[in-house]
Amino acid sequence: MKQGNFRKKLAIYAPVGLSLGLLVWLIYPNLGAMAQTIKNADLRWLLLSLGFSVCSYTFMGLTLWEVLRILGIRLPFFETAGIAVVSTTVNYFVSSGGISGFATRAHLLGKRRVPYGASVTSSVVITVLIYLALALIVVEGAFLQFLQTPDFNKSMIEALLGVTAVLGFAFGLTLMFFHHELRAAWARRLFVGVNHVIFFFSRKEIPHENFVKFERQLDEGIRTIHGRKFELPKVVGYVFCDWVSNILILYFAFKAVGVSLGATTLIAGFAFGMLMTIIPILPGGLGAMEAAMTAAFSGMGVPVAQALTASLLFRLFYYLLPAFVSVFIYWSLHATEPPHTDVHSRHGKGAPHQ
């Protein structure tokens, strides 16, 4: 038992330690220049960068709210947006291949009588669209980088590998979404993974006899999405607005440290950095994303101190501050939970429908 606890702690703390080690390795040699860069930073651009972080999380909330609406589930927008923020930040900081975000969302929606099958359906749909949009951004970034420096060098090989990885993941999710047999094979794994994280929050699990009910709800949710697929363009629009807001967070972070980037440089560097966030062992790609962005932007002529400072500001505004805020959002969601939310006993009956 003690060995099992040690392994669990190692799985949590080792990635964090590795990420912090990478950050120290990056920051320490540039500390003086970075301090001067921060001292001269323009507060107006910093506030604008922070504002686009708020925009990004707002579009996340709209994405979840719209997918749930398509599934016939109506929740207040601000509650839905809060659930989107909390589940997203958990997903960034707990390395679990995305299961932590799925499970957190399922737990919080379940407290509002949304069936777990519908929660997982919405998560799968949103994840597919997010990664397809990211793949397009990465392809565009690689293309723009190739136009700028048309050499088939190490950076181009890394970009192509990244595009392949992102497209492969998105294709796998899409295949699972449409292929019934494959979905059935993965449904139990999703069920077990979601159960583990829900147990962390509530100290109780979904009874295993409810797996058949969960699988049926998942199939029903996916059939509903198929039947109402012409309503998905609005969701796609929200996803792309989320990514545009992301890019603008970084753009104005660079403006704050005195660097004006052209569209080609901005998208290429952003795409290269985002590739590092999908490394499963690092929480949110912490350390790897900053290293990749710094290398990409400094290779395109931006001073190292300014490139690193801007990437750390992006990390602060998009990851760290929302994570801090999400703690209070979680408390608020917990305090406003409806009474008698034992969703396990009434899946499909207690969900708020249109």
N, C-alpha and C positions, 0 to 999 in steps of 0.2 A: 504493500500500500504506500509505504514511504517512497519507494522507487517510482511508483506511478505519479505521486504528487510532485516529485522532483522533475520528472519528465514534462509534466504540465507547466510547471513554473519555467523550465528551460525553454519550452516552446513559446512562452509569452515574452520572457525577458531577453532571450538571446537575440531575436531580430531587432528589438529596441536598442540593445547594446551595440549591435553591428551598425545600425543607422547613426547612433550618436558618435561612434568612432569615425565613421565616414565624414560627418559634419565637422568634427574637430580637425581631422586631416585637411579638410577644405579651408576652414576658417582661419586656423592658427597662423599659417604663413602670410595671410592677407589681412590680418587683424588691424594693423595701423591704417592701411589705405581704406579699408571698409569703414573704420571709425570716422575718418575724414569725409567719406562719401555720405554717410548717414547724417553727419553734422550739417552738411550743405544741402540735404534733401529738401525739396519743395513740398510743404505741407498740403498745398492745394491739390497737387497731383496724387499725393498719398490718400487723401480723402476720397478722391474720385476712384482710385483703385479699390479702396474699401467699399465704395458704393456699388461697384460692379460685382463685388463678391456677394453683396446682398441681392443684387439682381439674379445672379447665378442660382443661389439657393431658392429664390422665389420661383424661378422657372422649374427647378426640381420639384417644388411643391405642386406647381400647376401640372407637371407631367404626371405625377402620381394621382392627383385629383381627377384628371381627365381620363386616365386609364380605368380607375375605379368607377367613374361615371359610365363608361362604355360597358363595364361589367354589371351595371345596374345597381351600383352601391353609391349612396349619397352620404357624404360626411361634410361637416363644415370645412371650408377651405383652410382656415388657420390651424385647425387640428391636423388636417392632412399634411399641410406644409411643415408643421412641427415634427410629425412622424417622419417625413422625408429627410429633414435635417438631422434628426437623431440617428436614424438608420444609416444615413450616408457617412456621418462622422465615425460611427462605430465601425463601419466597413473599412474606412481609411486607416484606423488605428489598430484593428485586430486582424492579423494576417490569417485568413481562413479561406482564401480563394473565392470570396464573395458570399460565403454561407452566413457569416456574421451579420451582414446587412440584410439578407433575406430573412433571417430568423428574428432580428430585432424588429423589422417591419411587421412580420407576422405576429409577434408578441403584442406590439402596440395596437395594431389593427384588431387583433383578437380580443383585446380588452374593450373594444368598441363593437363587439359582436360581428366582426367581419370574418367569414370562414377562412381557415388557413389555406385551403385550396385557392381561393380568390386572391389572397395575399401573395402566394407564391406565383400565381399566374401573372399578376401585375408586375412583380419583380422580374420575372423572366422577360416579359414584353419590354419593359423599360431597359433592362440590361442589354438585350439584343439591339435595340435602337441606339443606345449610348455607344456601344462598341462599333456598330456600323458607321455612325457619325465620326467616331475617333479614327476609324480606318480611313475614311475619306480625307480627314484632316492630315493624317500621317502620309497618305499617298500624295496629297497636294504639297506637303512640306518637303517630301523627298524629291518631287518633280521640280519645285522651285529651287531647291538646293542644287540639283543637277544643272538647271539653267544657269545658276550663278557660277558654279565651279564644275564644268562638264567632265570631270575625271572620275573614273570608276575606282574610287579610293576606299579606304577603310570605313569612312563615314557613310558612303553610299551602300556598302555591304551591310553595315549595321542597320541602316534605314530599311533596306529591303527585308532583312530578317525580322525587323519590328513589324513591318506591314504584314508579312506572312503570319506572324504570331497573332496579331490583332484580328486579321481576317479569319484565321483558323478558329479562334475562340468564338467570334461572332457566328461563323458558319456552323460550328458545333451546337451552339445554343439554338440557332434557327432550325437545324435539323431535328433537334430534340423537340422543338416546339411543334413541328409539323408531322413528325414520324411517330405513330402511336406506339409501336413496339419498343422503339428506343426510349421514348418517354416513360413507358411503363417500367423499363429496366432501371432508369435513373430516379423514378419517383420515390422508391423506398430510400435511396441514398439521401435525397433531398429531405425526406421526412425525418430520417435519423439525425441529419445535420441540424435541421431546424429545431428538433427536439432538444438536442444538447444545449443550444444557446438559450432556448426558452427556459430550460431547467436552471441555467445560470441566473436568470432574472427572477423567476417565480418559485424555484425549488419544487416544481412539480412538472411532470411531463404530460404530453398528449398520450392517452392510453393507446397501446399498439393495436388494439382491436379497431381503433378509429382510422387505421391506415386505409382501409377500403373506402371509407367515406371521404377521406382526404383525396385519394386518387380519383374518385368520381367527381368531386368538386373541381379538381384540377382539369379533368377532361371537359367538364361543362364550361369552365371559364375559357379554355382555349377554343372550344367550339363557338362560344359567344364572340370572342375576338375575331375569329374567322368570318363569322356572319356579319360583323359590323366593321369590317376592315376599312371601309370607305370613311370611317370616322377617325382613322389613325393619322391622317395628315396633320391635324392640329397637334397631336402628340409629338410627331416628328418635328414640327415647327418649334415647339417648346424645347425639345432636346437640342436643336441647333442653336436656339437663342441662349441656352445654357452654355454651350461651348463657345459661342461668340463672346459672352460675358466673361468666361474664363480667359480668353485671349486678351480681352481688354484690361483685365486685372493686371496681367503681366505687362501690357503696353504702357499703362500709366505708372506702374512701378518703375519701369525704365525711365519714363519722363521725369519722375520724382528725383531720380539720381542723375539727371542731366543728359540722358541719352534718348534721342529720337530715332526710333527704328522704322525702316520701311516695311511694307507688308510682306515682302519676300523673306527678309531676315527674321521678322517676328514669327511668322507661321512656321518656318523651317525650324527655328530654335524651340518654339513651343511644342511642335510635334515630336521632336527628338526627346525633349524632357518628359512628355506624357508617356512615351514608350516605357520609361523606367518605372512609372507608377504601377505597371501591371506585374512587376516582379513579385511573386507570391510571398516570399519570405520576409520582405521588408514592409513595414506598415506605411501604406501610402507612398511607397517608393522613397521614403525619407532618406536623405543622403545621396541616393543614386540619382534622383531627379535633379537635385541642385548641381551635382557633379556634371550630369549630362548637359543641362542648360548652360552652365558656365563654359564647358568645353565647346559647345556649339556656337554660342554667341561670341566668345573670345576668338574662335577660329574665323569668325566673320568680321573681326576688327573691333569689337567692343572690349575695353579694358577689363581685365579679370576682376578687379575689385568691384567695379560697377555691375558686371554681369552676375557675380555671386551675390552681391547685395540685393539686386532686383529679384533674383530667384528666391532668396530668403524672405523678402517682403511678400512675394507671391505665396510662399508657404505660410507665412503668418496670417495673411488676409483670407486665404482660401481654405486652409486646414486648421490652424491652431486657434484662431479667434472663434470660428464657428464651433469647434469642439468644446471650447469653454462655454459658449452660449448654450450649446445643446444640453449641458448638464442642467441648467435652469429650465430649459424647455421640457426635458424629461420629467423633472419634478412637477411642472405645471400640468403635463399630460397625465401623470400619475394622480394628481390631486383632482382632476376633472373626469376621471374614469366613471362611466355610468355604473350604477349599482347592479349587482347580480349579473356579472359578466362571465359566468362559467360557460364559455363558448364551446367547450368540448362536448357538452351534453345537448347542444341545440344548433349544431352547424346547419346552415341552410335555412334556419327559421328565424334567428334573431338578427340577421344582418339588416342594416338600414337600406332598403331598396327604394328605387324610384316609384 
